[in-house]
Amino acid sequence: MVKMIKKFYSLISKGYNKLYYEEQIKKLRIIKKLVGNKIKPLLLDIGCGTGISTDFFGIKAVGIDPSLEMLKEFNSKNDKVCGICEHLPFKNETFKTIISITAIHNFKNIDKAIDEIKRVAKKDAFFIFTLLKRSKKFKTIKKILEKNFNLEEFDEGKDLILFGKLID
């Protein structure tokens, strides 16, 4: 499944922004309106793809994505890393903000990914996830997130936007 997803994004990488830019920007504008004041550097963008959300907030950020082809289309002043969420190549307690825009349903092992996200987050980090509502894993992912984070939610239409902090 993961290989299929990686292949899909490799195939669409050159046209990704044309296909999804407006949809991603719409979500990011909603996020900025709802919680923009809580988004601080250093930001980690998980599943960054071409870097749309990595740059959106105008702060120091790092994007990570498993697709080299998507990262070749990454047009950002910020850093990019090829990797997966289940094995984040960052030191403990590095990031103040962690976002994942419409990517979490592609993670191979959600529990391991969440453990890694928590590991690289500073104690007072702020988290933003968007979940594709039509994903077969939607309910499972939402339960896992709710078990680990105190989240508020906003229904964007296609996605559910979740944001908040770690559970103490």
PyMOL commands that set and color helices and strands:
alter all, ss='L'
color gray80, all
select helices_A, chain A and resi 2-38+52-56+68-72+85-87+104-106+110-120+138-148
alter helices_A, ss='H'
color red, helices_A
select strands_A, chain A and resi 43-46+61-65+79-82+95-101+121-132+149-155+159-166
alter strands_A, ss='S'
color yellow, strands_A
deselect
rebuild
show_as cartoon
